[in-house]
Amino acid sequence: MKIGFIGLGIMGKPMSKNLIKAGHELVVCDFKKESVDEVVACGAKGVVNGAAVAKECDVIITMVPNSPHVRAAVFGEGGIAETVKPGSILIDMSSIDPVESRKIGEELSKKGVDMLDAPVSGGEPKAVDATLSVMVGGKKALFDKYYSMLKTMAGSVVYVGELGAGNIAKLANQIVVAVNIAAVSEALMLARKAGADPELVFQAIRGGLAGSTVMEAKAPMMLNHNYKPGFRIELHIKDLTNALNAGHAVTSPLPLTAQVMEMMQALKADGFEKEDHSALAKYYEKLTNMKIGK
């Protein structure tokens, strides 16, 4: 399959490489030439913008930071809409506002172009080893058609419902992840302050009901003070902003989400927004003037 791929960041670059490994022909673009060059070295063709991508490809994937970036990639100068052909499909794998997903889909439909919203979860490690979780919204027939292609980048690809439902699922995912990271940070700091070894407490509780994928991934990072970004705080702030906006729109209270958002905003104010979201531990370290790890 010939696929256009727009956005070669922390997630998009390994995702595009996995498509190439699976035998797909890729046409790619990104603002960073070095990212394009790296994927081209793996077998892709690099082009200057989304219009050039859409000119060559009927299947186009976008993987960019937020709603305005998707809109710019589609309808901006040099965007997909300038050359996209009727019968093409946009698969937006960015994590954006579900309302905006639906609006973009409606506008594309006037050009005879279909759309799936297919945000991902798992961060850079799972993007690299092709074990991401993908949550897909749109027409079921389109989901079935492109399931196998999406599966080359993921361990799990699940149909959620109509267009926008994928991003609703992603917002729910990001709420659970954020609150879970905060809870792990809080618990490990309690262990440290109370005189127990946080590493041994982690080993003791990881196999019980408190154990989770989040704990397995993030507790070791906290204990080792390793905050190299797999998923940056600034991106989680973006997702929680979208979650809070969605909650307000449908009058669904999100008090825990709001609390963790303020914790992340405090970390951003301290200059940590580029670090991994496991750096929520630093919020507790600042409050207690004590490190979680040794």
N, C-alpha and C positions, 0 to 999 in steps of 0.2 A: 504494500500500500504506500502511495506517495502522500506524505504528511507535511504540512507546514507547522512550524513550531516557533512561537513568538515569546521571548522571555527566557533568558538563560542564566538565571540567578542561582542562589544556593540550591533551590529545588529543581528548577527547570533544566539546568545543565545535566545532572545525572539522569533525570527522567528522559531527556532527549537521547542520551547515550544508550539507555536501555532499549529505546525504540529501534535504534540503529542495530544493536546487538541482536534484536529479534528479527532483523531482516527487512525493516521498513526503510524506504527512501525518504530522506528528510531534507527540507528546505528551511533554513533557520535565519532569524535575525534578532539582534539585541543592540542596545545602545553601546555596550562594551565590546569593542572589536576583539579584545583578547579572549572573551568568552566565545564569540563566534568562531574565532580561529581554532580554539581548542576542540569544539564540536566538529568543525570542518575536518580537522585532522583525524577524526574518528570515522569520516565518510560522508558527512552532510554537505550540502551546498549552502553557502552563505549568500544572503541578499541584503539590500540596504534598508528595506522597510516592509511593513505589513502588506502594502499594495503589491509589492513584488512577490511576496509569499502567496497571496491570494490569486495572483495571475497564473501561478504554476500549480496550485494545489486546490483540490475540492474539499479536503479535510484539513481544518486548521485548528491547532491547539494554542490557547493563550495561557501563559503562566506568569502573571505580573502581580505587583503588590496589592492593589486595591481597586475599588470601583472606578475612580477617575482614570486610572491607567488602562483598564479594560476598554472604557469608552473611547479613550484617545487612540488605542490600538485599532479599534474598529472604525470609528467615525472621524478621527482626527486627520490632519494633513498627512498624506502618505499612508493612510490606514487601509484596513482590509476592504472597507466598503467601496473604495474607489475602483476596484477591479474584480470584486468577488462575483462569481457566476451563479445564476439561479441553480438550485439543486445542491449547492455546497452546504457544508455544515461547520459551525463553529463549536468547538468543545472548550469551554472556558474552565480551566482547572485552577484558576485563582480563587482565593477566599474573599468574597465580596458581599455587599448588601443584597439579600435575596430580592428586594424590591427592584434594585437596579438590574439584576439579572433578567427579571421579567420584562423590564422596559427595553433593554437591549435586544432581547429576543423578539419582542413585538416589532421593533423597528427593522430588524433583519428579515422578519417574515414578509414584510412589504417588498423585499427584494427577492423573495423566493428562497431565502436561506434559513435553514433550521439551526437550532442551538440546543446544546445540553450544558447544564452547569454541573461540573464534576470536581468540586474541591477535594483536597487530599489531607490526610493526617498521617503523621509519623516522623516528620522532620527529615533533616538531611541523611542520617544513617539509613533510614528505610527507603528514601529516594535512591540512594546509591545501590542498595541490594534488592531493589524492586519489590519491596514488601509493604508499600504504602496501603492505607485504607482509602478507598475512593467512594464518595457518596454522590450519586447521580440523580439529577432531576431533568425531566423533559419527556418526550414521547417514548413510550415503552418500546416501540418498534425500533427506534434509533438506538436506544440502550442495547437491545439485543444485537443489533447490527455491529456495533462498535465494542461490544463487551470484550471480545478476544484481544483486540488491540489495546484496550485499557489495561487488561490483565497482564500485559507484558511489563507494566510499570508497577504492579501492585500485587499484594497478597490477598486483598479483599476488594471486590467491586460490587457495590450494592445499589440497587434501584430504590429510590426513596419516594418518588412521585412526580408530579408535574414540574415544569421549569421553575426554579427557585427553591425547590425542596432540598436539593443537594446542599445549597448554602445554609438553609435552615438547620439541616443535620450537622453541618460543620460548626455553626455557632453553638449548638448544643454540645458538641464535642469539645470546643474550646472553653466553654464554661466548666465542664467537668475536669479538664486538664488543669486549668488555672487554679481552681479551688483545691484540687488534689495536691498540686505543687506547694501551695501555701500551707496546707495541712501537714505535709511531710516536713516542711521547714519548721513549722511550729512544734511538731512532735520531737524532732531531733534536737532542737534548741532546748526544749524542756529536759530531755535526757542529759544534755551537757550541763545545764544549770543545776540540775538535781544531783549531779555527781556520778552519773552512769556514763558508760562509753557509748556514744551515739552509733558507732560502727556495730557494736554487739547488740544494741537495741534494734537496729535495722535488721540484723541477721535473725533476731528472735521473732520479729513481727511480720517479716516478709512472706512467710509461709501460711499465715493466718488470714482472717477476713480483711485485715488492713492491707494486705499485699495487693499490688496493682502493677500494671505496665508502667505507669507513671513513676511509681516508687522505684521500680527496678532500674529505670533509665536515669532518674534524677537524683536519688539519694547518693549514689556513688560520686556524682559530680559535686554535690554539696560537701561531702566528706573530704574530697580531694581539692576543694576550692578551684575546680575546673569549670569555667563558665564560657568556654569556647562555644560560639553559637551554633546550635543545630536548629534552633528557632529563636529569633531575637525577641527581646522584651518589647521593642517598638512595634513588631508585627503582632504580638499578642495584644498590645494596647489597641491596635487597629481592629482586631477581631472582637475584642470586648466592647469597643465603641459601637460596632455594628450590632452586637448582641443586645446592648442596652437600648439602642435605637429601635430594634425590632421588638423588644419587650415593651417599650413605651407605646409603640404603634398598636399593639394588640392588648394593652393593659395586662401584661403578664409580669408580676413583680420579680425583680432579680437582685435581692439585697446582698447575697453573697458575691455575685458578680461585681456589683458596685464597690464592695469592700476591697476585693482583690485588685480592681482597677485602680483604686486610690493608692494601694501599695505599689503597684507598678509605676504609677505617675510619680511617686516619691523617689523611686529608683531612677527614673528618667531625669528628675531634677538633680540627682546626684551624679549624673553622667554615665549611667550604666545601661542605657537603652539599647546599645549594640550587643550586649552580652546575652547569653542564653537565658531563657525564662526561669531556669533553675536558680538564677541569681536572686530570685525572691528570698532566698536564704539570707542575703545581705541586708534585707529589711529587718529581719530579726536580729542579725548580728549588730546592726546599728542601735537598735533599741536596748540591747543587753550589754553592749560593749564587750562581746565575747564571740569567738569563732566557733562554728559548729564542728568543723573538722580539726584535726591536730595541727 
